[in-house]
Amino acid sequence: MADLEKFRAETRAWLEQNCPAEMRKPMTSDGDTFWGGRNAKFSSDAQRVWFERMRDKGWTVPHWPREYGGGGLDGEEAKIVRQEMAAIGARQPLTSFGISMLGPALLKYGTEEQKREHLPKITAGLIRWCQGYSEPNAGSDLASLQTRAVGDGDDYIINGQKIWTSYANYADWIFCLVRTDPAAKKHDGISFILFDMTSKGVSTKPILLISGYSPFCETFFDNVRVPKSHVVGTVNRGWDVAKYLLQHERAMISGMGERGVGRPLGQIAADSVGADAQGKLDDAQLRSQIANFEVDEAALAAAAERAVDLAKAGQSHPAFSSAMKYYGTELNKRRYEILMSAGGIDALEWESDRSRGGARPRAWLRTKANSIEGGTSEVMLGIVAKRILDLPGA
């Protein structure tokens, strides 16, 4: 216990000294997020300094082993880092699908060569990853995927299409599910493979959403040649890797509803509604909605901490990430419903400079996808009912 308190004091002092003031302010747009990658650009000198200091410390991913670019911290130490960062409002220095999804899968299923090749580049922000899972006819029923990988000597030749590939047009590499044995049963014959998005035959096409933004893409593979050594785990057993990664993806998406994302709701609402003589938000009904929301937000944060502790102890339920994903995404949708209510008619502005190009309504529309991506809310509820509550089937 004394060692942990010492570590906490040292962590607090280091963060105070090294986190720039600008990196302690709430994020205001997607431009405040640093994704890394070959063509990465920093939004400010402060963002660059913060990233470089955390990277050199190993704290872009503090709980990964040092030999792979992480901080080598144990579970309790990593939790302290998260807590002390939250205490000063420090932003994440690096956001990455490599950190939140691929990395855990590589640590569990990857060869030593694969780990040493990819994990240090993830922690250093050198490579930006995207996920090749969903297809036009394989969304919630992902195991129906038809993208084919046919052996050709030491390589596979990949043909097919993926859809809803987040930021594929910016990604350097992709982790992808392909069918390597079409004669096998539905969940068999699938392999998990990695390849460079600059490979000949790879192309992307952004999908325009109702919000006007395009975070998603269609991704096409036309005779893409990939070394067989890029398969993670056992050939034809990629579904095992896919399921494990999905747990981490759903935990990541659930984080959309966590506390500390941007300014507190009450402050934002006060910008539009104003405050009464006591300094309270001048709308009793809105105050009540925000209070209820913040209680649920705190509950999600506590559940997330508990999920991390259980995972570190090897006691987590494999379906708990589905419950977290459902709760977190529905909570995030509530957040933006409240923001729209607080803004009144001004929140409907779509293109004005005052509204920053309609940032609020566009973000509100974007949240509608939260309950679809990474598994629909209906599918998540079905998993919770069947695998956690042990309810009988229909």
C-alpha positions as CSV (number, residue, x, y, z in Angstrom):
1,M,0.0,0.0,0.0
2,A,2.8,2.4,0.9
3,D,4.5,1.7,-2.5
4,L,1.2,2.5,-4.3
5,E,0.8,5.8,-2.4
6,K,4.4,6.7,-3.3
7,F,3.7,5.8,-6.9
8,R,0.5,8.0,-6.8
9,A,2.5,11.0,-5.5
10,E,5.2,10.6,-8.1
11,T,2.6,10.2,-10.9
12,R,0.7,13.3,-9.7
13,A,3.9,15.4,-9.6
14,W,5.0,14.2,-13.0
15,L,1.6,14.9,-14.6
16,E,1.5,18.4,-13.0
17,Q,4.9,19.1,-14.4
18,N,4.5,17.6,-17.9
19,C,0.9,18.0,-19.0
20,P,0.5,21.4,-20.8
21,A,-2.3,23.6,-19.7
22,E,-4.0,23.4,-23.1
23,M,-4.1,19.6,-22.8
24,R,-6.2,19.9,-19.5
25,K,-9.0,21.8,-21.2
26,P,-12.1,19.8,-22.4
27,M,-12.1,18.7,-26.0
28,T,-14.3,20.7,-28.2
29,S,-14.1,18.8,-31.5
30,D,-12.7,15.8,-33.3
31,G,-9.7,17.9,-34.2
32,D,-8.6,17.8,-30.6
33,T,-8.0,14.0,-30.9
34,F,-4.6,12.8,-31.9
35,W,-4.8,9.5,-33.8
36,G,-1.2,9.0,-34.9
37,G,-0.3,7.4,-38.2
38,R,2.2,7.9,-41.1
39,N,0.5,11.2,-42.1
40,A,-0.4,12.4,-38.6
41,K,-0.6,16.1,-37.9
42,F,-0.7,17.7,-34.5
43,S,-3.4,20.4,-33.9
44,S,-1.0,22.4,-31.7
45,D,2.5,22.4,-30.2
46,A,0.9,21.5,-26.8
47,Q,-0.7,18.4,-28.3
48,R,2.7,17.4,-29.8
49,V,4.6,18.0,-26.5
50,W,2.0,16.1,-24.5
51,F,2.1,13.1,-26.8
52,E,5.9,12.9,-27.0
53,R,6.3,13.1,-23.2
54,M,3.7,10.4,-22.6
55,R,5.2,8.3,-25.4
56,D,8.7,8.5,-24.0
57,K,7.3,7.6,-20.5
58,G,5.6,4.6,-22.0
59,W,2.2,5.9,-20.9
60,T,0.4,6.1,-24.2
61,V,-0.5,2.5,-23.1
62,P,0.8,2.3,-19.5
63,H,-0.2,-1.3,-18.9
64,W,1.5,-2.9,-21.9
65,P,4.9,-4.6,-21.4
66,R,7.9,-2.3,-21.7
67,E,9.4,-4.5,-24.5
68,Y,6.4,-3.6,-26.6
69,G,6.6,0.2,-25.9
70,G,4.2,0.3,-22.9
71,G,4.9,1.4,-19.4
72,G,5.1,-2.0,-17.8
73,L,2.7,-1.0,-15.1
74,D,0.5,-3.5,-13.2
75,G,-3.2,-3.1,-12.9
76,E,-3.2,-1.0,-9.8
77,E,-0.5,1.3,-11.1
78,A,-2.3,1.8,-14.4
79,K,-5.5,2.6,-12.6
80,I,-3.7,5.3,-10.6
81,V,-2.4,6.8,-13.8
82,R,-6.0,7.0,-15.1
83,Q,-7.2,8.5,-11.9
84,E,-4.6,11.2,-11.7
85,M,-5.0,12.1,-15.3
86,A,-8.8,12.5,-14.7
87,A,-8.1,14.6,-11.6
88,I,-6.4,17.3,-13.7
89,G,-8.6,16.8,-16.8
90,A,-5.7,15.5,-18.9
91,R,-6.6,14.4,-22.4
92,Q,-5.6,11.1,-23.8
93,P,-2.3,11.6,-25.6
94,L,-3.1,9.1,-28.3
95,T,-6.4,7.6,-29.5
96,S,-6.0,4.4,-31.5
97,F,-7.9,1.3,-32.7
98,G,-4.5,-0.3,-32.3
99,I,-4.6,0.4,-28.6
100,S,-8.3,-0.3,-27.9
101,M,-8.8,-3.3,-30.2
102,L,-5.9,-4.8,-32.1
103,G,-3.3,-4.6,-29.3
104,P,-5.1,-6.8,-26.8
105,A,-5.8,-9.4,-29.5
106,L,-2.1,-9.4,-30.5
107,L,-1.0,-9.7,-26.9
108,K,-3.2,-12.8,-26.6
109,Y,-3.0,-14.5,-30.0
110,G,0.0,-12.9,-31.8
111,T,3.4,-14.5,-32.4
112,E,6.4,-12.9,-30.7
113,E,7.5,-11.6,-34.1
114,Q,4.0,-10.0,-34.7
115,K,4.1,-8.4,-31.3
116,R,7.5,-6.9,-31.7
117,E,6.6,-5.7,-35.2
118,H,3.3,-4.0,-34.5
119,L,2.9,-3.1,-30.8
120,P,5.8,-0.6,-30.5
121,K,4.5,1.2,-33.6
122,I,1.1,1.4,-32.0
123,T,2.3,2.9,-28.7
124,A,4.5,5.3,-30.6
125,G,1.6,6.5,-32.8
126,L,3.4,5.5,-36.0
127,I,0.7,3.4,-37.6
128,R,-3.0,4.1,-37.6
129,W,-5.3,1.0,-37.9
130,C,-8.8,0.3,-39.1
131,Q,-11.0,-2.7,-38.7
132,G,-12.3,-4.8,-41.6
133,Y,-15.2,-6.7,-40.1
134,S,-18.7,-5.8,-41.4
135,E,-19.7,-6.5,-45.0
136,P,-22.9,-5.5,-47.0
137,N,-24.5,-8.8,-46.1
138,A,-22.7,-9.5,-42.9
139,G,-23.4,-6.9,-40.2
140,S,-24.9,-8.2,-36.9
141,D,-24.5,-11.7,-38.4
142,L,-20.8,-11.1,-38.9
143,A,-20.0,-14.8,-39.3
144,S,-21.7,-14.7,-42.7
145,L,-18.8,-12.7,-44.1
146,Q,-17.7,-13.7,-47.7
147,T,-14.5,-11.8,-48.3
148,R,-12.2,-14.6,-49.6
149,A,-8.5,-15.3,-49.0
150,V,-7.2,-18.0,-51.4
151,G,-3.7,-19.4,-50.9
152,D,-1.1,-18.8,-53.5
153,G,2.3,-20.1,-52.3
154,D,3.4,-18.1,-49.3
155,D,0.7,-15.5,-49.8
156,Y,-3.1,-15.2,-49.8
157,I,-5.0,-13.4,-52.6
158,I,-7.8,-11.5,-51.0
159,N,-11.0,-10.4,-52.8
160,G,-14.2,-8.9,-51.3
161,Q,-15.7,-5.8,-49.7
162,K,-16.0,-4.4,-46.2
163,I,-18.4,-1.7,-45.1
164,W,-18.7,0.8,-42.2
165,T,-14.8,0.7,-42.0
166,S,-14.2,3.6,-39.6
167,Y,-11.5,6.0,-40.9
168,A,-10.3,3.5,-43.5
169,N,-9.4,6.5,-45.8
170,Y,-6.9,7.6,-43.1
171,A,-5.6,4.3,-41.9
172,D,-2.2,2.8,-42.6
173,W,-3.0,-0.8,-41.9
174,I,-6.1,-3.0,-41.4
175,F,-7.0,-5.9,-39.2
176,C,-9.4,-8.0,-41.3
177,L,-11.6,-11.1,-41.2
178,V,-11.4,-13.2,-44.3
179,R,-12.8,-16.6,-45.2
180,T,-10.0,-19.1,-45.8
181,D,-12.1,-22.2,-46.0
182,P,-15.5,-21.7,-47.7
183,A,-16.5,-25.3,-47.2
184,A,-16.2,-25.1,-43.4
185,K,-19.1,-24.4,-41.1
186,K,-20.2,-20.7,-40.7
187,H,-18.1,-19.8,-37.7
188,D,-15.2,-21.9,-38.9
189,G,-13.0,-21.3,-41.9
190,I,-12.5,-17.6,-41.0
191,S,-9.0,-16.2,-40.4
192,F,-7.8,-12.9,-38.9
193,I,-5.2,-11.2,-41.0
194,L,-3.2,-7.9,-41.0
195,F,-2.1,-5.9,-44.1
196,D,-1.0,-2.5,-45.3
197,M,-3.7,-0.3,-46.7
198,T,-1.3,0.9,-49.4
199,S,-1.2,-2.7,-50.8
200,K,-2.1,-2.9,-54.5
201,G,-5.8,-3.6,-54.9
202,V,-7.0,-1.8,-51.7
203,S,-9.4,1.1,-52.2
204,T,-11.8,3.1,-50.0
205,K,-14.9,5.2,-50.6
206,P,-16.2,7.4,-47.8
207,I,-19.9,7.0,-46.8
208,L,-21.7,10.3,-46.4
209,L,-23.9,10.3,-43.2
210,I,-27.0,12.3,-42.4
211,S,-24.8,14.5,-40.2
212,G,-22.7,15.5,-43.2
213,Y,-19.6,13.8,-41.9
214,S,-18.0,10.7,-43.2
215,P,-16.2,8.7,-40.5
216,F,-17.2,5.4,-42.3
217,C,-16.0,4.0,-45.6
218,E,-16.6,1.2,-48.0
219,T,-13.4,-0.8,-48.5
220,F,-12.7,-2.9,-51.5
221,F,-10.1,-5.7,-52.0
222,D,-9.2,-6.7,-55.6
223,N,-6.6,-9.4,-55.8
224,V,-4.7,-8.1,-52.7
225,R,-1.6,-10.1,-52.1
226,V,-0.8,-10.6,-48.3
227,P,1.8,-12.9,-46.8
228,K,0.4,-15.9,-44.9
229,S,2.6,-15.0,-42.0
230,H,0.3,-12.0,-41.4
231,V,-2.4,-14.3,-40.0
232,V,-2.9,-13.8,-36.3
233,G,-3.7,-16.9,-34.4
234,T,-4.5,-20.2,-36.1
235,V,-5.7,-20.3,-39.7
236,N,-9.4,-21.0,-39.9
237,R,-9.8,-20.1,-36.2
238,G,-10.0,-16.4,-36.7
239,W,-13.4,-16.3,-35.1
240,D,-11.7,-16.9,-31.7
241,V,-9.6,-13.7,-32.3
242,A,-12.6,-11.8,-33.6
243,K,-14.8,-12.6,-30.5
244,Y,-12.0,-11.5,-28.2
245,L,-11.4,-8.3,-30.1
246,L,-15.2,-7.6,-30.1
247,Q,-15.2,-7.5,-26.3
248,H,-12.6,-4.7,-26.4
249,E,-14.4,-2.9,-29.2
250,R,-17.6,-2.9,-27.3
251,A,-15.9,-1.7,-24.1
252,M,-14.3,1.1,-26.2
253,I,-17.6,2.2,-27.7
254,S,-19.2,2.1,-24.2
255,G,-16.7,4.7,-23.2
256,M,-18.6,7.3,-25.3
257,G,-20.9,7.7,-22.4
258,E,-18.2,8.0,-19.7
259,R,-17.6,11.1,-17.6
260,G,-15.1,13.7,-18.5
261,V,-15.9,13.9,-22.2
262,G,-16.0,17.6,-22.9
263,R,-17.4,20.3,-20.5
264,P,-20.0,19.2,-17.9
265,L,-23.6,19.3,-19.2
266,G,-24.7,21.9,-16.7
267,Q,-22.1,24.4,-17.9
268,I,-23.0,23.9,-21.5
269,A,-26.7,24.2,-20.8
270,A,-26.1,27.4,-18.8
271,D,-24.5,29.0,-21.9
272,S,-27.9,28.8,-23.6
273,V,-30.4,28.8,-20.7
274,G,-28.6,31.0,-18.2
275,A,-28.5,30.8,-14.4
276,D,-30.9,32.0,-11.7
277,A,-30.1,34.3,-8.7
278,Q,-28.6,31.3,-6.8
279,G,-26.3,30.4,-9.7
280,K,-28.4,27.4,-10.6
281,L,-29.4,26.4,-14.2
282,D,-32.5,28.5,-14.8
283,D,-34.6,25.6,-15.9
284,A,-35.8,23.2,-13.2
285,Q,-36.8,20.4,-15.6
286,L,-33.5,20.6,-17.4
287,R,-31.6,20.6,-14.1
288,S,-33.5,17.4,-13.1
289,Q,-32.6,15.7,-16.5
290,I,-29.0,16.6,-16.1
291,A,-28.8,15.4,-12.5
292,N,-30.3,12.0,-13.5
293,F,-27.9,11.8,-16.4
294,E,-24.9,12.5,-14.2
295,V,-25.9,9.8,-11.7
296,D,-26.1,7.3,-14.5
297,E,-22.8,8.6,-15.9
298,A,-21.1,8.1,-12.6
299,A,-22.6,4.6,-12.4
300,L,-21.1,3.8,-15.9
301,A,-17.7,5.1,-14.7
302,A,-17.8,2.9,-11.7
303,A,-18.8,-0.1,-13.8
304,A,-16.0,0.5,-16.2
305,E,-13.5,0.6,-13.3
306,R,-14.9,-2.7,-12.0
307,A,-14.7,-4.3,-15.4
308,V,-11.0,-3.4,-15.7
309,D,-10.3,-4.8,-12.2
310,L,-12.2,-8.1,-13.0
311,A,-10.4,-8.4,-16.3
312,K,-7.0,-8.0,-14.7
313,A,-8.0,-10.7,-12.2
314,G,-9.2,-13.0,-14.9
315,Q,-12.7,-12.9,-13.5
316,S,-14.6,-10.9,-16.0
317,H,-17.7,-12.3,-17.7
318,P,-17.1,-12.5,-21.5
319,A,-20.5,-11.0,-22.2
320,F,-20.1,-8.0,-19.8
321,S,-18.7,-5.9,-22.5
322,S,-22.1,-6.2,-24.3
323,A,-23.9,-4.8,-21.3
324,M,-21.3,-1.9,-21.1
325,K,-21.6,-1.2,-24.8
326,Y,-25.4,-1.0,-24.6
327,Y,-25.4,1.2,-21.5
328,G,-22.6,3.5,-22.7
329,T,-24.0,4.1,-26.1
330,E,-27.5,4.8,-24.9
331,L,-26.1,7.1,-22.3
332,N,-24.2,9.0,-25.0
333,K,-27.4,9.4,-27.0
334,R,-29.1,10.9,-23.9
335,R,-26.3,13.3,-23.5
336,Y,-26.8,14.8,-26.9
337,E,-30.6,14.8,-26.5
338,I,-30.1,17.0,-23.4
339,L,-27.7,19.2,-25.3
340,M,-30.2,19.7,-28.1
341,S,-32.9,20.5,-25.5
342,A,-30.7,23.0,-23.8
343,G,-29.8,24.8,-27.0
344,G,-33.5,25.3,-28.0
345,I,-34.0,26.7,-31.5
346,D,-30.3,27.7,-31.7
347,A,-29.3,24.1,-31.6
348,L,-30.9,23.6,-35.0
349,E,-28.5,25.9,-36.8
350,W,-26.8,23.9,-39.5
351,E,-24.1,25.9,-41.2
352,S,-23.6,29.2,-39.4
353,D,-20.2,30.4,-38.0
354,R,-21.9,30.9,-34.6
355,S,-22.8,27.2,-34.4
356,R,-19.4,26.1,-35.7
357,G,-21.0,24.7,-38.8
358,G,-23.8,23.1,-36.9
359,A,-21.5,21.1,-34.6
360,R,-24.2,20.3,-32.1
361,P,-27.0,19.0,-34.4
362,R,-24.4,17.1,-36.5
363,A,-23.0,15.5,-33.4
364,W,-26.5,14.6,-32.2
365,L,-27.3,12.9,-35.5
366,R,-24.0,11.1,-35.3
367,T,-24.9,9.5,-32.0
368,K,-27.8,7.7,-33.7
369,A,-25.2,5.3,-35.1
370,N,-23.9,4.5,-31.6
371,S,-26.6,1.9,-31.1
372,I,-25.8,0.2,-34.4
373,E,-22.0,0.2,-34.7
374,G,-20.1,-2.6,-32.9
375,G,-23.4,-4.6,-32.6
376,T,-26.9,-3.2,-32.4
377,S,-28.5,-2.4,-29.1
378,E,-31.0,-5.1,-29.8
379,V,-28.3,-7.7,-30.3
380,M,-26.5,-6.5,-27.1
381,L,-29.7,-6.9,-25.1
382,G,-30.1,-10.4,-26.5
383,I,-26.6,-11.3,-25.5
384,V,-27.2,-9.9,-22.0
385,A,-30.5,-11.8,-21.7
386,K,-29.0,-15.1,-22.8
387,R,-25.5,-15.1,-21.5
388,I,-25.7,-13.0,-18.3
389,L,-29.3,-13.4,-17.1
390,D,-29.7,-17.0,-18.4
391,L,-33.2,-16.2,-19.6
392,P,-34.9,-18.9,-21.7
393,G,-35.0,-18.5,-25.5
394,A,-38.1,-17.7,-27.4
